[in-house]
Amino acid sequence: MSRYSFHRWRSFRVLIAFLLLVSGVSSYIYLSSRPPYTHYSSVDRFEFETSERLSHEVGKPGKYVLFKQLRGAGFNNQAQEILLYHHLALLSSRIYVYQPLVWRPRGEQSYVPLSAFLRSPTEGSLTVTFFDHVCHPDDVKHVTLSQGIGYNHVWDHALSVLNGPEKCIVVDDWILNWNYLASSAIHAIWPSFNKYLRETFTWSDKIYGIAQRASSALNLHSGANPTGNPYIALHFRRGDFEGHCHVLAERHVGFTTWATLPLLSESIYPPQLDSMNETSTMEHCYPDLSRIIDMIDDYARSRPHLRTLHILHDGAWDHPLVYMQKYRLERTLKDAARAKAKGWAGGPITTVTDSSMVPLAWGEKDWSVAVDVELARNAEFFIGNGYSSLSSQVVALRLGADGGRPEDIRFM
Ligand SMILES: *[C@@H]1O[C@H](CO)[C@@H](O)[C@H](O)[C@H]1NC(C)=O
């Protein structure tokens, strides 16, 4: 090794050590802003005890079903699937055996208890850690439900098998896979799923609590804060989405799950999406700011009472550009001269709030994504991204759980 390359090697090592230190410190800060594991352990214990009590309830010879579920991906991808599985279990009078959420922000193999986020699918259900106590191997029937069955028949076929007499059924294939959820087969499920959401959907108390605190602090209208400002919620999906949209455009992928419902076809901001046209896909998946501003103009111009905008975004220290775009959006919409020129009846937007202003206490970070969904759900008007599972979840709750109108939803 020459003297020169030795020197270079040493500075390289110093650099690596420095980078390791920085990433160590930042991941420490990042992780400690999340709920402590002791909170999750106590929720785990509660789930186990509740399941134990459930299994001992006399006079209730329960039937159970354990599904193969998505392991990974984002919170809303998992949530939408869990709600559908729970619905399927209830329809077939089986007790849903629930599994923990895979919590990527904490690392690929990290699990958090479901009831810390979604309460309804765990009520009257059994945690998977108690499954073996209730279902002895002799009682368990393993089935596959989607092989060789067209998407349009998967749901009904699943129901007919689950209606069978077996005490415990384990479904070994992933029936609600991406392709299934992207297909129009789910439209037939919507009427009953809609009712299911209205009758059962609940978040955990933590999530309701933080959402209420956010509504008061940001003065946004909600059931708990009826005097707050009525507002437009905009899901500004940026960050890593641009690359993702390019991939979707190349593969000619259309909107996701509930965003494809025919009753929402009028809610898509024109021109209509043509997934065979890559420019059209990018226009809907990653629209430029002017398109988003046009959409806000289009709705708010004639509604003078609506002068507050809440932006849900994924801006963070690793996606700083989101903040710059948010700033430009805010400056444009608050411009009085521009609002006048565009014919806004009651003047420009006066208040802009965003996800980063939600008052989270130390250790509440894991819940922020669900709080975003809740704030978008309570908005008078929602502008979402039809390619995003978060937006799709918001729309399902607005239409289903809250009986909201498609007219108050717009997809970019
Ligand atoms: C593709 O979509 C873009 C954006 O909507 C549109 O301007 C263009 O005319 C479309 N091309 C074709 C061939 O339809």
The ligand as a MOL file (V3000), in Angstrom:
LIG
                    3D

  0  0  0     0  0            999 V3000
M  V30 BEGIN CTAB
M  V30 COUNTS 14 14 0 0 0
M  V30 BEGIN ATOM
M  V30 1 C -51.9480 11.0550 -22.6190 0
M  V30 2 O -52.2950 11.8410 -21.4820 0
M  V30 3 C -51.9490 13.2080 -21.5770 0
M  V30 4 C -52.2610 13.8540 -20.2380 0
M  V30 5 O -53.6120 13.7200 -19.9080 0
M  V30 6 C -52.6740 13.8440 -22.7320 0
M  V30 7 O -52.2980 15.2080 -22.8490 0
M  V30 8 C -52.3580 13.1010 -24.0210 0
M  V30 9 O -53.1350 13.6220 -25.0800 0
M  V30 10 C -52.6570 11.6140 -23.8460 0
M  V30 11 N -52.2020 10.8990 -25.0300 0
M  V30 12 C -52.9900 10.0860 -25.7220 0
M  V30 13 C -52.3460 9.4020 -26.8810 0
M  V30 14 O -54.1580 9.8980 -25.4240 0
M  V30 END ATOM
M  V30 BEGIN BOND
M  V30 1 1 1 2
M  V30 2 1 1 10
M  V30 3 1 2 3
M  V30 4 1 3 4
M  V30 5 1 3 6
M  V30 6 1 4 5
M  V30 7 1 6 7
M  V30 8 1 6 8
M  V30 9 1 8 9
M  V30 10 1 8 10
M  V30 11 1 10 11
M  V30 12 1 11 12
M  V30 13 1 12 13
M  V30 14 2 12 14
M  V30 END BOND
M  V30 END CTAB
M  END
